[in-house]
């Protein structure tokens, strides 16, 4: 297994976000990567650094999953935002087109509201370089599979599975799992994305909802009670060529290993009928009982069982890091998961 991380990800370092109307410390910062790296070291493994952060090839691949104006926004918004009178250091929206707005504005405040779907995606001066470094990490891992590796892991932060074609959400800006699937499709006919984060991968679903070449499945807390609230029900199965190529398995708040495994079995059974040539796992570790998001109740040893369950599929597999916030257990959870996968 090859493992990748680019240190430029540290350049994206939000300090606060709005949660339930209160400004609180952001759990999505460089400390996450440090703890995850410690878990990798526990296994005697090491992280490789992608050769470059930005490249024409990466830019062209990103245009396959995100709109050009969205990518331009991410790259230019901070400088345009700071040029406004009285603007804060971090780009943060103050208005959204909730009434199905049709006009795309020129003003930075209007664009921030259009593209930043919630209040968890504040951007600092160096955020875009950190976001690109996260994407470049996913790209390097996917390319390693295309070159013959049987498995790979991309330590990506900020994460990506809430990022849609032109909107951020839930700390996510570029959809790293979708990017990885896009790169794998350059070599194989069919790719599956299995999302086992605490939250529904609404951005990934949106990107592939009308396509039949990338199967998407998500196991998550029921959106009736949990973020992202508006996506992730069992009725969302895809449209057009993507009909029946999307499956959501929502679980009750507080679910533990038994419910999680039953849901994962359902996803795997559906995915098997799709016969994927390669698998992308959007790996969330925020399902642990101590995660501050407080949605599920998995124990550290449970991740080893889940990792083994996925390893037994015997499919070339790429793990893209999604959620999992700073706790004393975070690195141990990753180590347990990768240990289980490698032992299968």
N, C-alpha and C positions, 0 to 999 in steps of 0.2 A: 504493500500500500504506500502510495506517495501522498504526502501531506504538504499543503501550501499555505503561506501567509505573507502578505506584503506589509511591512511596518508603516508605510505611508497611510494606512488606514487610521492611524492615531491622529492624523490631521483633522479628522472629523471628530469634534469633541464638544457636543452640546452639554450644557451644565444644568439646564432646567427644562421641564415641560409642564403643560397644564393638565392636571388630573383631577377630575371632579370639581373643577372650578378653582383649584388651588395650584399655585406654582410650587413644584416639588423637584428635588434633585433627579436628574435623568439617570435611569439605570443602564442606558445604552451608551457606554463610553469605553475608552481604551482599557479600563480595568477588566472588562469582559474578556478581551483577548489574552490578557496576562494570565487569568485564571484558567482559561481553556488550554493555553500553552503549557501550563503546569500539569494539567491532566495528561497531555501528550507525552511529556517528559517522564511521567510515572510509568509509562509503557516502554520506555527506552527508545522512543521514536523521536524524529526531529522534523522540523518544518523547513521546507525549501522556499526561497524567495523568487517570485516570478521575475523574469528578466527585465520587464518594463511595465509601467503603469498605463501609459497611453500609447496608442498606436492606431494607424488607419484601419487595420483589421478589426480591432476591438470596436472602433467607432461604427464601422459598417455592420457589425454583428448587433450592436445595440439598436440600430435603426430597424432591425427586424422585429424587435419586441416593444420598442418605445417610439413615440412620434418624434419627429425632428424638432418641433417647437418645444417639446418637453425637455429634451436633452439640451437645447440651447438655453432654456430657462435655468436648468440646474447649473450650467456653467457660468452664466452671466448675472444671475439675480442678485447675488450679494453686493457686488459693486454698484449696481443700479439702485438697490435698496438703501445702501449707506449714503448715496448722494441725495436722498430725500431729506428735507428739513425735519429734524426731531426724530429720525428713525433710530430704532434700537440696534444694538450690535448684532443680534440674531434675527434672521428673517423669520417672521411669524405672521400667519394670516390673521386678518381681522374681519373678513367677510368671505362668504362662500356662495356659489350660484345654486343654492338649494332648490330653487324653483325651476330647475331644468333650464338654466341660462343658455342661450344660444350664441351670444356675442363674445368673441375672444378679445379681451381688452389689451390695450397697449401699455397702460400704467402698471408699474411694479406691484402696487398694492392689489390691483385687480388680478394680475397674473399669479401672485402668491396665493390668493384665495381660490383660483381656478386649479392650480396644480398641487397645493399642499392640502391634502384631504382632511387632516386633523391637526392637533396641536402638539404632536409628538415628533415633528420633523423640522425643528428649528435648524437653521443653517448658519455656520460661522464663516469667516473669511476663507478658510482652507477646506471647507467641507467638500467641495467638488473633487479635489484631489484625493481626499480620503474615500469618497464614494467610488471614484474610478479605481482606486487601489483594491477595493473590495471586489469589484467586477473583474479586475485583472486576475485576482486570486482564483475566482471561479473559472475564468477562462483557462488558466494554466492547468487546473485540475482536470477540466474537460478534455483539453488537448492531450493530456497524459493517457486518458482512456482511449482516445482515438489512435494513439501511438502504440497501444497494446497492453497497457496496464489493466489488471483485473479490477482494481478498486483504487479510489483516491478520496481525499478529504480536503475541503476548502474551508479554512477558518476565515469566514467573511463577517465583517462588521463595518458599517451598518449592515443589518440583514436585508432581505429583499422580498419576501413572499407577499407582502401587502402592496407592493408597487405595481400598478397597472400600466397600461400603455402610456398614460400621460398624467398620472397622479401618484403622489406619495401616500404613505399611511403607516401608522404603527412603527415608527422609527426606520421605515424602509424607503429607499429612493430608486435604486436600480434592481430589477428582479434577477438576482443571481442564479436562481434555479432555472428560470426560463432561459437565461443566457446559456447556461450549461446544456440544457436540452437542445437549444438551437445549434450549438457547436457539435454535439453528438449526432444530430441529424445530418450533418455534413458527411458522415461515414455510414450511418445505418438508416433503415427505413422507418422504424418505429421506436419511440422512446416513451417511457412512463415516468411520471413525477409522483412520488409518494410523499405526502406532506404529513409529518407526525408532530408538528408543533402544537402548542396549547391552543393557538388561535387558527381560525380558518385562513387558508392561503388565497384570499379573494383576488389579489392582483394576478397570481398565477392562473387562477380560473378564468379571469377576464381575458387574458392574453390568448389562451388556447381554446376558448369556449366554442368557437365555430370551426375547429380543426379536428381532423380525424387521425393525424399522424403522431400526435402527442396526447397520450392518456393522462388525465390528472385525477388524483384521489387525495382527499384530505380528511384526517381524523382530528377532531377538535371539540372544544366545549360548545354546547348548543348556543348559536348566536342569538336566540331569544333572550338569553341571560348574560351574554358575554361579548366582548369585542371580537370581530368588527361589526356585530349587530345586524347588518343589512344583507349579508351574504353568508352562505354556508349551509343551506337547508338540503334535505334529501331530494326535494323537487327539482333542484338545479342539476340537470343531467347533460347539458350541451345543446347546441342547435346546429341545424344544417349538417355538414360533414362531421361535426363534432358531437352529434346526437348519440348518447349513451357512452361517450368517451370521457365523461366527468362524473365522479361519484363523491358525495359527501357523507360522512358518518359522524353526526353530532352526538356527543356524550353529555351526561348530566354533570353539572358542577360538582367537583369533589371526587370524580371517578378515580378508581385505583387500577391495579394491574389486571384484574379479571375482566373488567369492562373494556380496558384498553386493548387487551389481546383479542377479545372477541371482535372488536371493531377493526383491528388490524387484519384479522383473518378474513373479514368481509371484503376489505379493500384488496387484499392479495388474491382472493378468489376471482374478483372482478377483473383485476389486472391480468391474471393468467389467461383469460379468454382473449385478451388483446395481443398476447405473445410478444412482449417488447424485446428488442435487441439489446437495450441498455436501460438502466434505471438511475434516476436522480432522486435521492432522498433529501427532502427539505427537513433538516434535523433540528427540531426544537427540544431543548432540555428544560424548558419552562414548565413542563408537566410534573416536575419534582415537587414534593410536598412543601419544601422550604422556599420555593421561588416567590418573590414579592407579588407576582400577578395572582397567586392564590386561586388557581382554577382546577388543578388535579392533585392527586396525592401519591404519586409514584415514589418508591424508595430507590436509593442508589443501586441496589442489587437488581432491581427490576429492569434497569437499562441494559444490563448484560443479557437478560433473557430476550428482550426485544431486539437487541443487536444480533443475537444468534438466530432469531426467527427470520430476520431479513437476510442474513448471510446464507441461510439454507436454501434460498431461492436460486443461488448459483448463477446470477446474472451480473455482467459487468456493472459495477455500482459506483456512483459518485455521491458523496455526502457533502451537502452545502449547509453550512451552519446558519441557522435562523435564530430562534429565541433561546433564552436561558440567561438569567440576569445574575449579577454578582452575589453569590452566597459562598459559604465555606464548602458547599457540596458541588459547585458547578464543575470544577475540573475533575473531580472524582466521578461525576455522572458521565462525562465524556469518556473518561478512561474505561469505565465499566461497559459503555455501549460499544466502543471500538474493540475491546477485548472480546466481547461476546460475538461480534461480527467475524473477527479473525479466527475464532475457535470453531466456527461452523464447518 
